[in-house]
Every structure is written in C-alpha cells, then in structure tokens.
Amino acid sequence: MRALIKIIKEQFNSFYLIMRLAKFQLRIDNQNNYLGFAWEILNPAIQMAMYWFVFGFAMDRGVMESENGLEKVPYVYWMLAGISMWFFINKAILNGSKAIYQRYAMVAKMNFPLSVLPSYIIMGKYYGHLVLVGAIIIVCWIGGYPPSIYYLQLIYFLAMSYILAFAITLLTSTLTVVVRDIQMLIQSLLQAMFFLSPILWDRTTNMAEWIHQILMLNPFYYLANGYRASLLFHDWYIVSHWELTLYNWALIFVLLLIGSKAHFKFRNRFSDFI
C-alpha cells in the first residue's frame, strides 16, 4: 500500500509536468504532418467508417438494443459511442507500455519520477480522446440523440478510462523493461480483447449465460456500454450495473497495487535491464 500511495503522490506532484510533456509529445508526434493534430481525429474517423461499412452496412445490422432491451438505436451510433473509448485505451496501453524503456536514458541522471513517463504518454492520447468524444457527441446530436442528464455519467466514464489505462500501463511499462517480449504479448492480447468486447458486435444475449458472465469480466465491456448508456440510452449504468461498477474498481485497485509494487521493486534496477 505504501508503494501505491507514493505513486499517487508522484502523479499529483508532477501534474503540471505531465500536462506540459503530453502537449510536447503531441507536437512531436504530429510535427511532420501537414494537418498536425487533426490526424488524431481523422485516423479514427477513417477506421470507424471502415468498421461501419463492414460490420454495419455489409452485414446489414440495422439497429442495436440496449442491455435491458428497452431501447434501440441505429448501428452506426451504437458503434461510434462504444469504439471511441477503444481508440484511446488501445493507443495509451501500447505506447505507455514502452514509455520507460524507450525514454529511460533521457531521465536516468535526473531527479525524475519514472512513473510519470507512462502518465504523460497516456495524457497525450487523452487529449485526442476528448476531442474525438466531442465530435461523436455532435454526430449523435445531429442524428437525433441530443445531450441529456445522463451525460453527467460520461464524465465518470471518461475519468475511469484514464485511470484504467494508467493502472494497466504502470504494470506493463515495468514488465516490458524486464522482459521485452511482454510488449508483443500486450499487442496480441489487445487485439483479442477488441473482438471479445462489445465494440463492433454484441451477441451476448444469444450465448450461454456462463459465457456472457465471463465476457462481462472484461473491463472494456463495462466502459463500452457505459459510454453508450451516457450518450444514447436513458440508463444510469453506474447504478443499474452496480455489481460491474464495484468489480471494475476492485480490478483497477488490484492492478494499481501490483503495478506500484513491481515498479518500485525494479525501479533501481532498470539500468541493468536496459
């Protein structure tokens, strides 16, 4: 627990540093592009159009139901609301997991909290995520789904997506320094989780109950449906699925606890592994 408290203190004490480094990283990532930051939106938009054409138009998925089966929305809005979270989570975990071993040499001789390295990478991706969610809100509004009181829980899910990404990368960024193969494993697992999550499809109601229960343990299941409940459905998802809410926060706490212990266990030995 002491390790976790220390990690949290490092994040709060380095908040402005994280924000500045995240903005600097964004400029570096887009400095050679004529459209610059616009690619943070254009790239997901192109992929979403492709997914809609394949899974929505070609497979003729007209409407999707809410989990309680009381509301239906066109597939395109259902897909947009759920996949917005994934673009952030996927990039944040993949890039955040490489943050320490790629940038350790730059800060090795400085009084620099290493837990900040994955944090500012995540924050850089988070800026693009917020803009993308804003664009999707406008699209949904034009499509007949105006902002409602349920948007209040969107703030909660936006915060939770960041905390989950940090909890995962705190652990994976440490393990990747020790064993480089972890990065390849992370990439493969994320690809599997993408198709196991209700992001492009949802046939859980047609599956055996025990399979459905297992799929619900996936934290991306909770986030994807939480975004949809906030943007499209009239459902206080945090309350109506309180068991999943408790489970996912418990999972985040465990990941943070294990990640912080691993981070401090190997922090002084990073130079040996690198």
C-alpha positions as CSV (number, residue, x, y, z in Angstrom):
1,M,0.0,0.0,0.0
2,R,2.9,2.4,0.7
3,A,4.1,1.9,-2.9
4,L,0.7,2.8,-4.2
5,I,0.4,5.9,-2.0
6,K,3.8,7.0,-3.2
7,I,2.8,6.5,-6.9
8,I,-0.3,8.6,-6.4
9,K,1.7,11.4,-4.7
10,E,4.2,11.4,-7.6
11,Q,1.2,11.8,-10.1
12,F,-0.3,14.7,-8.1
13,N,3.1,16.4,-7.5
14,S,4.0,16.1,-11.2
15,F,0.6,17.0,-12.6
16,Y,1.8,20.2,-14.4
17,L,4.9,18.4,-15.7
18,I,2.7,15.6,-17.1
19,M,0.5,18.1,-18.9
20,R,3.4,20.0,-20.4
21,L,5.2,16.8,-21.5
22,A,1.9,15.5,-23.0
23,K,1.5,18.6,-25.1
24,F,5.1,18.5,-26.2
25,Q,4.7,14.8,-27.2
26,L,1.7,15.7,-29.2
27,R,3.7,18.3,-31.2
28,I,6.5,15.8,-31.8
29,D,4.1,13.1,-33.0
30,N,2.5,15.4,-35.5
31,Q,5.3,17.8,-36.5
32,N,5.8,16.1,-39.9
33,N,2.2,16.1,-40.8
34,Y,0.6,19.0,-42.7
35,L,-2.7,18.5,-40.9
36,G,-1.0,18.1,-37.5
37,F,-3.3,17.3,-34.6
38,A,-6.2,16.8,-37.0
39,W,-4.9,13.3,-37.6
40,E,-5.8,12.4,-34.0
41,I,-9.4,12.7,-35.3
42,L,-9.0,11.8,-39.0
43,N,-7.3,8.5,-38.4
44,P,-10.0,7.1,-36.0
45,A,-12.7,8.6,-38.3
46,I,-11.3,6.6,-41.3
47,Q,-11.2,3.4,-39.3
48,M,-14.7,4.0,-37.9
49,A,-16.0,4.5,-41.4
50,M,-14.4,1.2,-42.5
51,Y,-15.8,-0.7,-39.5
52,W,-19.3,0.7,-40.2
53,F,-19.1,-0.4,-43.8
54,V,-18.0,-3.9,-43.0
55,F,-20.0,-4.6,-39.8
56,G,-22.9,-2.3,-40.2
57,F,-23.6,-1.9,-44.0
58,A,-22.2,-5.2,-45.5
59,M,-23.5,-7.3,-42.6
60,D,-26.8,-5.4,-42.6
61,R,-27.0,-4.6,-38.9
62,G,-29.8,-2.1,-38.8
63,V,-30.4,-1.4,-35.1
64,M,-28.9,-2.4,-31.8
65,E,-30.6,-2.8,-28.5
66,S,-29.7,-1.5,-25.1
67,E,-28.7,-4.2,-22.5
68,N,-32.2,-4.0,-20.9
69,G,-33.7,-4.4,-24.4
70,L,-36.0,-1.4,-23.9
71,E,-34.3,1.0,-26.4
72,K,-32.9,0.6,-29.9
73,V,-30.5,2.8,-31.9
74,P,-29.1,2.6,-35.4
75,Y,-25.9,0.6,-35.5
76,V,-23.7,3.5,-36.6
77,Y,-24.4,5.5,-33.4
78,W,-24.1,2.4,-31.2
79,M,-20.7,1.6,-32.8
80,L,-19.4,5.2,-32.6
81,A,-20.2,5.5,-28.9
82,G,-18.5,2.2,-27.9
83,I,-15.5,2.4,-30.1
84,S,-14.5,6.0,-29.0
85,M,-13.2,4.5,-25.8
86,W,-11.2,1.8,-27.6
87,F,-9.1,4.1,-29.7
88,F,-7.8,5.8,-26.6
89,I,-7.3,2.7,-24.5
90,N,-5.5,0.8,-27.2
91,K,-3.0,3.6,-28.1
92,A,-2.5,4.5,-24.4
93,I,-1.6,1.0,-23.4
94,L,0.6,0.2,-26.4
95,N,2.6,3.4,-26.2
96,G,2.5,3.7,-22.4
97,S,3.9,0.2,-22.0
98,K,7.0,1.2,-24.0
99,A,7.5,4.5,-22.2
100,I,10.1,3.6,-19.6
101,Y,12.5,1.5,-21.6
102,Q,12.3,3.9,-24.6
103,R,12.9,7.1,-22.6
104,Y,14.9,5.9,-19.6
105,A,18.2,7.1,-21.0
106,M,16.9,10.7,-21.2
107,V,16.0,10.9,-17.5
108,A,18.4,8.3,-15.9
109,K,20.6,11.0,-14.4
110,M,17.8,13.4,-13.4
111,N,15.7,13.6,-10.3
112,F,12.7,12.5,-12.3
113,P,9.9,10.2,-11.1
114,L,9.8,7.4,-13.6
115,S,6.1,6.7,-13.1
116,V,5.5,10.0,-14.9
117,L,6.8,8.5,-18.2
118,P,3.7,6.4,-19.0
119,S,1.5,9.0,-17.5
120,Y,2.3,11.8,-19.9
121,I,2.1,9.3,-22.9
122,I,-1.4,8.4,-21.7
123,M,-2.3,12.1,-21.2
124,G,-1.1,12.9,-24.8
125,K,-3.5,10.3,-26.1
126,Y,-6.3,11.5,-23.8
127,Y,-6.3,15.0,-25.4
128,G,-7.2,13.3,-28.7
129,H,-9.8,11.1,-27.0
130,L,-11.6,14.1,-25.5
131,V,-11.8,15.8,-28.9
132,L,-13.0,12.6,-30.6
133,V,-15.7,12.2,-28.0
134,G,-16.8,15.8,-28.5
135,A,-17.1,15.1,-32.3
136,I,-19.1,12.0,-31.6
137,I,-21.4,13.9,-29.3
138,I,-22.1,16.4,-32.2
139,V,-22.7,13.5,-34.6
140,C,-25.2,11.8,-32.2
141,W,-26.9,15.2,-31.6
142,I,-27.4,15.7,-35.4
143,G,-28.7,12.1,-35.6
144,G,-31.4,12.8,-33.0
145,Y,-29.7,12.0,-29.8
146,P,-29.2,15.4,-28.0
147,P,-27.4,15.8,-24.8
148,S,-29.3,14.7,-21.7
149,I,-28.9,14.5,-17.9
150,Y,-27.2,11.1,-18.5
151,Y,-24.2,13.0,-19.9
152,L,-23.2,13.5,-16.3
153,Q,-22.0,9.9,-16.0
154,L,-20.0,10.4,-19.2
155,I,-17.6,12.4,-17.0
156,Y,-17.3,9.4,-14.7
157,F,-16.5,7.0,-17.6
158,L,-14.0,9.4,-19.2
159,A,-12.1,9.6,-15.9
160,M,-12.3,5.8,-15.4
161,S,-10.9,5.1,-18.8
162,Y,-7.9,7.2,-18.0
163,I,-7.4,5.6,-14.6
164,L,-7.7,2.1,-16.1
165,A,-5.2,2.9,-18.8
166,F,-2.7,4.2,-16.1
167,A,-3.3,1.1,-13.9
168,I,-2.5,-1.2,-16.8
169,T,0.5,0.7,-18.1
170,L,2.0,1.2,-14.6
171,L,2.4,-2.6,-14.5
172,T,3.1,-3.3,-18.2
173,S,5.7,-0.5,-18.6
174,T,7.7,-2.1,-15.7
175,L,7.4,-5.6,-17.0
176,T,8.4,-4.5,-20.5
177,V,11.7,-3.2,-19.2
178,V,12.4,-6.6,-17.6
179,V,11.1,-8.8,-20.4
180,R,10.9,-7.2,-23.9
181,D,8.5,-9.9,-25.1
182,I,5.8,-8.5,-22.9
183,Q,5.2,-5.8,-25.5
184,M,4.4,-8.4,-28.2
185,L,2.1,-10.2,-25.7
186,I,0.3,-6.9,-24.9
187,Q,-0.3,-6.2,-28.6
188,S,-1.7,-9.7,-29.2
189,L,-3.9,-9.5,-26.1
190,L,-5.3,-6.1,-27.0
191,Q,-6.2,-7.4,-30.5
192,A,-8.1,-10.3,-28.9
193,M,-9.8,-8.0,-26.3
194,F,-11.0,-5.8,-29.2
195,F,-13.0,-8.6,-30.7
196,L,-14.1,-10.1,-27.4
197,S,-15.5,-6.7,-26.3
198,P,-19.0,-5.4,-27.4
199,I,-17.4,-2.7,-29.6
200,L,-18.3,-3.8,-33.1
201,W,-20.8,-6.5,-32.2
202,D,-23.0,-7.8,-29.3
203,R,-24.4,-11.2,-29.4
204,T,-24.1,-11.9,-25.7
205,T,-27.9,-12.4,-25.4
206,N,-27.6,-15.3,-27.8
207,M,-24.8,-17.0,-25.8
208,A,-24.9,-19.3,-22.9
209,E,-25.3,-17.4,-19.6
210,W,-21.9,-18.6,-18.3
211,I,-20.1,-17.3,-21.4
212,H,-21.9,-14.0,-21.0
213,Q,-20.8,-13.7,-17.4
214,I,-17.2,-14.4,-18.4
215,L,-17.3,-11.7,-21.1
216,M,-18.6,-9.2,-18.6
217,L,-15.4,-9.6,-16.6
218,N,-13.6,-7.8,-19.4
219,P,-13.2,-4.1,-18.2
220,F,-13.7,-2.9,-21.7
221,Y,-17.2,-4.4,-21.7
222,Y,-18.1,-2.1,-18.8
223,L,-16.6,1.0,-20.4
224,A,-18.0,0.5,-23.9
225,N,-21.5,0.0,-22.6
226,G,-21.1,2.8,-20.1
227,Y,-20.2,5.3,-22.9
228,R,-23.3,4.1,-24.8
229,A,-25.6,4.4,-21.8
230,S,-24.3,8.0,-21.4
231,L,-24.6,9.1,-25.0
232,L,-27.5,7.1,-26.3
233,F,-29.6,5.2,-23.8
234,H,-31.6,6.6,-20.9
235,D,-29.8,4.5,-18.3
236,W,-27.8,5.3,-15.1
237,Y,-25.4,2.5,-15.9
238,I,-23.3,3.0,-12.8
239,V,-26.3,2.2,-10.6
240,S,-28.2,-0.3,-12.8
241,H,-25.0,-2.4,-13.1
242,W,-23.6,-1.7,-9.7
243,E,-22.0,-5.2,-9.4
244,L,-19.9,-4.4,-12.5
245,T,-19.1,-1.0,-11.1
246,L,-17.7,-2.5,-7.9
247,Y,-15.9,-5.3,-9.8
248,N,-14.1,-2.9,-12.2
249,W,-13.0,-0.5,-9.5
250,A,-11.7,-3.5,-7.5
251,L,-9.8,-4.7,-10.6
252,I,-8.3,-1.2,-11.1
253,F,-7.2,-1.1,-7.4
254,V,-5.6,-4.5,-7.7
255,L,-3.8,-3.5,-10.9
256,L,-2.5,-0.3,-9.2
257,L,-1.4,-2.2,-6.2
258,I,0.5,-4.8,-8.1
259,G,1.9,-2.3,-10.6
260,S,3.2,0.1,-7.9
261,K,4.9,-2.7,-6.0
262,A,6.5,-4.0,-9.2
263,H,7.5,-0.5,-10.3
264,F,9.4,0.2,-7.0
265,K,10.8,-3.3,-6.9
266,F,12.6,-2.9,-10.2
267,R,13.0,0.9,-10.4
268,N,16.5,0.9,-9.1
269,R,17.5,-1.9,-11.5
270,F,16.0,-0.5,-14.7
271,S,19.5,0.5,-15.9
272,D,20.7,-3.1,-15.6
273,F,17.8,-4.4,-17.7
274,I,18.1,-1.7,-20.3
